[in-house]
Amino acid sequence: MSQAAVPSDRRYTKDHEWALDADGVLTIGITAFAVEQLGDITLINLDIQVGSTVTAGKAFGTIESVKTLSDLYAPVSGKVVAINAELESAPELVNEDPWGRGWMIRIEPSDASVTSLLDSAAYQSHVESSDH
């Protein structure tokens, strides 16, 4: 994955989730690297609702592909303010546009923990150094 493939406008987890801050609300999704590892995504199950609270590092749902079933982890703690309802009927949006229309949830963070997430260069380094 090239450096250009990792947008610099967001923060990342070592579990391959991204968080994009827009006026204090974080849009959460999975990276193109995660999509590449998962293969064709067939189902996304979000175990939360608008108004639910998520905890950093804890699962908020699952993502199923032709290869595997994986947990989706919250990169920060906070209140869920939006869920991407399109994914229920069109999970392939994550394959087609993981950085945009394939977003999963939006969180109003309860603290400044987003600053502890990886920047694009650190995430790129993590991907290059990890065993795939």
N, C-alpha and C positions, 0 to 999 in steps of 0.2 A: 504494500500500500504506500503510495507516494505521500509526501508531506502535504502536497496540494489537496489530497483526498481527505485530509483531516481539517475541517473548518476551524479557524482560529478564533471565531466569535463565541465559542462555548467552552464549557469545562467537561471533564471526563472522569469516569471511574475505571478501576482496573477490571471491572466486570463488563466493560464495553457499553455502558450507558452514557448518554450525553445530557447536559443541562444547558439550556440557552436562556439567559436572563433578559427579560423585557419588562422594564419598569417594576422590578421586584417580584415578578411572577416567573417561575422557571418552567419552561416547556421541556419535557423529558422524552427521550427516545433511545433507540439503540444505534450503534455506529454501523457504518458500511462494512467494517471488518467483521462485526458480529453477524450481520446478514450473510456475508460470504461464508462464514463458518457454519451457519445454520442450514443454508440451502433454501429451497422454496418454502416459504412460510404458509401454513395451512390454517392456523387457528391462533387467535390471541384471546386470552381469558384474563380480564382485569378484575381482581377480587376486591375492588373498592368502588365507592360511589363518590359523587361530588359531595363535599362536606366531610368525608372520611379523613382521618389523620394517618399519615405514613411515617415510618421511622427509618432513618438513614441505615442502609445495609440490610434492611428487611424486605422480603418479597412482597410485591403488591399485585402480582399476577404471574401468568405463565405464557410462554410463546412456544407453539408447536410447529415443527417443520417436518419435511419428509425424512429427515435424519434423526431428530431428537426432540425431547421436551425439555425446556429450560425455564428457570425462574427469572422473573424481571425484578430487579432490586431498586429500591428508592435511593437515589444518590444523596438526598438530604431529607431531613425531617420537616414536616409541615402539613398544611391542610390542602387537600385536593380541591381545586377550583374548577377544573374542566377535565373531561375524558373525551378522547377522540372516538366518537360513536361510529364513524365511518369504518373503523377497523373490524367491527363486528361482522359486517357483510363483505368487507373487502380487505382481508388481512394482507393481500399481496401488495398493498400500498407501501408496506414496510420494505419489501423487496425493491419496489420501483423507485421509492423516494424516501430512504431512511432519514435524511437530513431535513425533510420538509413535511409533506403530507402524511408520512408514516409516523408522526409523533404519537405518543401514547397518552400521557397525562400532563396536566399543568398543576404545579404546586406553589402555594404561597409559603415560602420557607419560614420556619419558626426561629431561625437564628442565621448567622452569617457563615454556616458551614460550607456554602458553595465555594468559598475561598480555599478550602482544604482539598478541593478536587484538582485533578491534573489539568494543566493547560495543554494545548494541542501538541507542543513539542515533547512534553513529558509523556503524553499518551502515545504518541508516535514511537518514542523510544521504548515504552512498555510493550507495544505490539511487536516491534522488531526483536526484542530480547526474549519474548515468551515463546514457549513451545506451543506450536499450533496443533 
